[in-house]
Amino acid sequence: MRRLVAIDIGNTRYHAALYEWQDAAPDDTLQLLPLNPRQPIWHGQDLDEFPLGALPAEPTWWFTVSVHRLREEKWHEWLTRARPADSVHRLTGQQMQVPLAVEHPERVGLDRLAAARTALERRTDGQPVILVDIGTAVTVDYVDEAGVFRGGAIFPGVRAAADALHWATDALPRLQTLPAEPPALPGPHTQGAISAGVYYGVRGAVVELVGQLVARAPARPLVLVGGDCGFVEPLARWHAEWVPDLVLRGVALAGRRWLEEHF
């Protein structure tokens, strides 16, 4: 059995997962191994809280995608100290092996391509896929019936929208805590009104965009949601599935392919 660590370096947090597979086995046998009993996938801002004890004792390969260069540099410095025998490979868009039909394909975020790589594994032949990934930024992307990534929409997530209100106005406060559940409506105070506005604004945008893509799809699409699982329920009419490792699995699939080609 072979193992690797997939890491997605986001604007706010690090996301990491450990995977295991057997050579020559199909992609769908790639197995997610829990980093701890309660949290199979690690999400965090403080790298010193990473569960190093869950990793193999032998040197291990790490495969990365990143949307934040400074955080990526900090991660690399930390890993060099914490696991000096490990190896790192920063994946490229070409290594994701996702067909693209967009302008400036070299500018498409690797996290979006990693999610699309997961979609290519999960879809059936001829089935389009809608990908929703909810974080600091929200992406709603479309993979057509031929398995080609066609682009999509990007807009602020709940935290980014709330912060924009604070920074762009003189009196509105910054939300100290993001709503973990649908907030009360109407909001009973300014903080509550901001919570309601940004939460339902993001939720409404996701529902509208998914609805438009479903209407344009030639066949019933597979709808996959990553990131905040609280946005799956409003997409239930389209049988949306929450995939907690939507991006990380794509990273792992590409990393596995690279290892098998080089070692």
Secondary structure per residue as TSV (DSSP state, phi and psi in degrees):
chain	resnum	aa	ss	phi	psi
A	1	M	-	360.0	144.0
A	2	R	E	-117.9	152.3
A	3	R	E	-134.4	153.2
A	4	L	E	-149.3	161.9
A	5	V	E	-110.4	129.0
A	6	A	E	-102.5	134.7
A	7	I	E	-134.5	133.5
A	8	D	E	-114.3	114.6
A	9	I	E	-97.4	105.3
A	10	G	-	-94.4	-175.4
A	11	N	S	-73.8	-25.9
A	12	T	S	-116.7	-39.1
A	13	R	-	-135.6	164.0
A	14	Y	E	-95.4	145.1
A	15	H	E	-131.1	131.0
A	16	A	E	-144.5	151.1
A	17	A	E	-151.1	151.7
A	18	L	E	-106.3	132.5
A	19	Y	E	-126.5	154.1
A	20	E	E	-135.3	146.5
A	21	W	E	-157.6	167.7
A	22	Q	-	-111.8	137.0
A	23	D	T	-54.3	140.9
A	24	A	T	71.6	2.3
A	25	A	-	-81.3	154.3
A	26	P	-	-61.1	158.2
A	27	D	G	-57.0	-36.3
A	28	D	G	-72.2	-1.5
A	29	T	G	-92.1	-4.5
A	30	L	-	-59.6	121.9
A	31	Q	E	-110.7	131.8
A	32	L	E	-80.4	123.1
A	33	L	E	-102.3	133.4
A	34	P	-	-67.4	133.1
A	35	L	S	-77.4	-24.9
A	36	N	S	-155.7	162.3
A	37	P	T	-59.1	-30.2
A	38	R	T	-95.9	-18.3
A	39	Q	-	-141.1	87.1
A	40	P	S	-56.1	-36.0
A	41	I	S	-106.8	133.6
A	42	W	E	-92.1	129.5
A	43	H	E	-124.8	128.0
A	44	G	E	-168.4	164.2
A	45	Q	S	-103.0	-28.2
A	46	D	-	-99.7	109.7
A	47	L	G	-64.8	-24.7
A	48	D	G	-68.0	-11.6
A	49	E	G	-92.7	1.4
A	50	F	S	-65.7	136.2
A	51	P	-	-77.7	75.7
A	52	L	G	-60.7	-29.4
A	53	G	G	-64.3	-16.8
A	54	A	G	-84.3	-8.6
A	55	L	S	-85.8	156.5
A	56	P	-	-59.6	149.4
A	57	A	S	-69.0	-33.0
A	58	E	S	-76.2	159.8
A	59	P	-	-54.3	140.5
A	60	T	-	-130.5	147.4
A	61	W	E	-86.8	137.2
A	62	W	E	-114.1	132.2
A	63	F	E	-116.8	131.1
A	64	T	E	-125.1	149.6
A	65	V	E	-129.2	149.8
A	66	S	E	-148.1	143.5
A	67	V	S	-116.9	8.7
A	68	H	-	-141.6	106.6
A	69	R	H	-65.4	-42.1
A	70	L	H	-65.4	-42.7
A	71	R	H	-65.6	-33.6
A	72	E	H	-65.9	-41.1
A	73	E	H	-62.6	-42.2
A	74	K	H	-63.5	-40.2
A	75	W	H	-62.8	-43.5
A	76	H	H	-64.6	-40.6
A	77	E	H	-62.3	-42.8
A	78	W	H	-62.8	-45.8
A	79	L	H	-64.6	-38.2
A	80	T	H	-60.8	-36.2
A	81	R	H	-77.7	-42.7
A	82	A	H	-79.2	-36.2
A	83	R	-	-139.5	70.3
A	84	P	T	-63.2	-20.6
A	85	A	T	-86.2	-9.4
A	86	D	-	-75.1	162.6
A	87	S	E	-119.3	152.0
A	88	V	E	-127.4	138.1
A	89	H	E	-133.0	121.2
A	90	R	E	-88.5	114.2
A	91	L	-	-68.5	151.1
A	92	T	-	-106.8	165.8
A	93	G	T	-60.2	-39.1
A	94	Q	G	-63.5	-35.6
A	95	Q	G	-72.2	-14.8
A	96	M	G	-71.0	-21.4
A	97	Q	T	55.8	47.4
A	98	V	-	-112.7	117.7
A	99	P	-	-62.1	137.0
A	100	L	B	-121.6	141.4
A	101	A	-	-134.9	72.4
A	102	V	S	-140.0	162.3
A	103	E	S	-76.5	141.7
A	104	H	S	52.2	61.3
A	105	P	G	-57.6	-26.1
A	106	E	G	-68.6	-12.5
A	107	R	G	-96.7	-4.7
A	108	V	S	-68.7	131.8
A	109	G	-	-60.6	138.7
A	110	L	H	-67.1	-26.5
A	111	D	H	-66.1	-37.1
A	112	R	H	-67.0	-41.2
A	113	L	H	-68.4	-34.4
A	114	A	H	-64.6	-41.7
A	115	A	H	-62.0	-40.1
A	116	A	H	-65.3	-34.3
A	117	R	H	-63.3	-40.6
A	118	T	H	-61.9	-41.3
A	119	A	H	-61.1	-40.2
A	120	L	H	-63.4	-30.5
A	121	E	H	-73.4	-36.3
A	122	R	H	-90.3	-23.6
A	123	R	S	-77.9	160.2
A	124	T	-	-92.2	163.6
A	125	D	T	-57.8	132.5
A	126	G	T	80.1	4.2
A	127	Q	-	-99.2	122.6
A	128	P	-	-73.1	161.3
A	129	V	E	-133.3	137.3
A	130	I	E	-109.6	127.5
A	131	L	E	-113.3	123.9
A	132	V	E	-119.0	119.8
A	133	D	E	-125.0	120.2
A	134	I	E	-113.8	112.0
A	135	G	S	-147.8	-143.5
A	136	T	S	-56.0	-43.2
A	137	A	E	-109.3	151.6
A	138	V	E	-110.0	132.8
A	139	T	E	-120.1	138.5
A	140	V	E	-126.2	107.5
A	141	D	E	-119.3	162.7
A	142	Y	E	-129.9	126.6
A	143	V	E	-110.4	122.5
A	144	D	-	-78.5	-178.6
A	145	E	T	-65.4	-18.3
A	146	A	T	-91.9	1.5
A	147	G	S	83.2	23.2
A	148	V	-	-103.2	130.1
A	149	F	E	-74.1	122.2
A	150	R	E	-107.1	1.6
A	151	G	E	96.4	-161.2
A	152	G	E	172.8	-135.3
A	153	A	E	-134.9	145.4
A	154	I	E	-130.9	133.9
A	155	F	E	-154.9	167.7
A	156	P	E	-66.5	141.1
A	157	G	-	-79.4	-173.9
A	158	V	H	-60.3	-49.2
A	159	R	H	-63.5	-46.3
A	160	A	H	-62.8	-39.5
A	161	A	H	-66.6	-42.1
A	162	A	H	-65.3	-42.7
A	163	D	H	-64.6	-37.5
A	164	A	H	-61.5	-39.7
A	165	L	H	-61.8	-41.7
A	166	H	H	-67.1	-46.0
A	167	W	H	-73.3	-27.6
A	168	A	H	-92.6	-3.3
A	169	T	S	-125.5	166.3
A	170	D	S	-90.7	-29.7
A	171	A	S	-116.3	-18.3
A	172	L	-	-74.4	131.5
A	173	P	-	-77.4	162.8
A	174	R	-	-84.7	134.3
A	175	L	-	-66.8	124.0
A	176	Q	S	-80.9	-31.4
A	177	T	S	-130.3	127.6
A	178	L	-	-77.7	147.8
A	179	P	-	-65.3	120.5
A	180	A	S	-82.6	-21.3
A	181	E	S	-131.5	165.1
A	182	P	-	-53.1	121.2
A	183	P	-	-73.9	163.3
A	184	A	-	-62.5	143.8
A	185	L	S	-138.3	122.7
A	186	P	S	-73.1	150.7
A	187	G	-	-66.3	128.2
A	188	P	S	-78.5	-7.0
A	189	H	S	-156.2	176.6
A	190	T	H	-59.9	-46.1
A	191	Q	H	-60.1	-42.2
A	192	G	H	-65.5	-36.9
A	193	A	H	-68.0	-37.8
A	194	I	H	-66.3	-44.1
A	195	S	H	-56.5	-47.4
A	196	A	H	-64.0	-42.9
A	197	G	H	-63.8	-47.8
A	198	V	H	-74.2	-37.8
A	199	Y	H	-64.8	-54.3
A	200	Y	H	-72.0	-24.1
A	201	G	H	-66.0	-47.2
A	202	V	H	-65.0	-45.5
A	203	R	H	-59.6	-45.0
A	204	G	H	-64.0	-38.4
A	205	A	H	-65.1	-41.6
A	206	V	H	-61.1	-47.4
A	207	V	H	-62.8	-43.1
A	208	E	H	-63.9	-45.5
A	209	L	H	-67.2	-43.6
A	210	V	H	-62.1	-42.7
A	211	G	H	-59.6	-42.1
A	212	Q	H	-65.7	-40.9
A	213	L	H	-68.5	-38.2
A	214	V	H	-60.6	-43.5
A	215	A	H	-64.2	-28.6
A	216	R	H	-91.0	-12.1
A	217	A	-	-73.5	142.0
A	218	P	S	-76.0	-15.3
A	219	A	S	-145.3	163.7
A	220	R	-	-60.9	119.7
A	221	P	-	-82.8	158.8
A	222	L	E	-84.0	128.9
A	223	V	E	-111.7	116.5
A	224	L	E	-115.1	134.5
A	225	V	E	-121.8	128.9
A	226	G	E	-120.3	167.0
A	227	G	E	85.3	-131.4
A	228	D	-	-69.2	114.2
A	229	C	G	-72.2	-10.3
A	230	G	G	-66.7	-11.5
A	231	F	G	-100.5	9.2
A	232	V	S	-77.9	-40.3
A	233	E	G	-55.4	-46.3
A	234	P	G	-67.5	-10.6
A	235	L	G	-100.3	9.7
A	236	A	G	-61.0	-28.9
A	237	R	G	-62.0	-21.7
A	238	W	G	-106.6	16.6
A	239	H	T	57.5	43.6
A	240	A	-	-65.1	144.1
A	241	E	E	-114.9	132.1
A	242	W	E	-85.4	125.5
A	243	V	-	-118.5	98.4
A	244	P	T	-60.4	-26.9
A	245	D	T	-110.9	40.7
A	246	L	H	-53.7	-48.4
A	247	V	H	-79.5	-45.5
A	248	L	H	-62.8	-36.8
A	249	R	H	-65.0	-39.1
A	250	G	H	-62.7	-39.1
A	251	V	H	-61.1	-45.5
A	252	A	H	-65.3	-40.3
A	253	L	H	-62.7	-42.9
A	254	A	H	-68.5	-38.5
A	255	G	H	-65.0	-41.9
A	256	R	H	-59.6	-46.0
A	257	R	H	-60.4	-41.8
A	258	W	H	-64.4	-43.2
A	259	L	H	-63.0	-42.5
A	260	E	H	-68.5	-26.2
A	261	E	H	-81.0	-25.0
A	262	H	H	-109.3	-16.3
A	263	F	-	-138.0	360.0
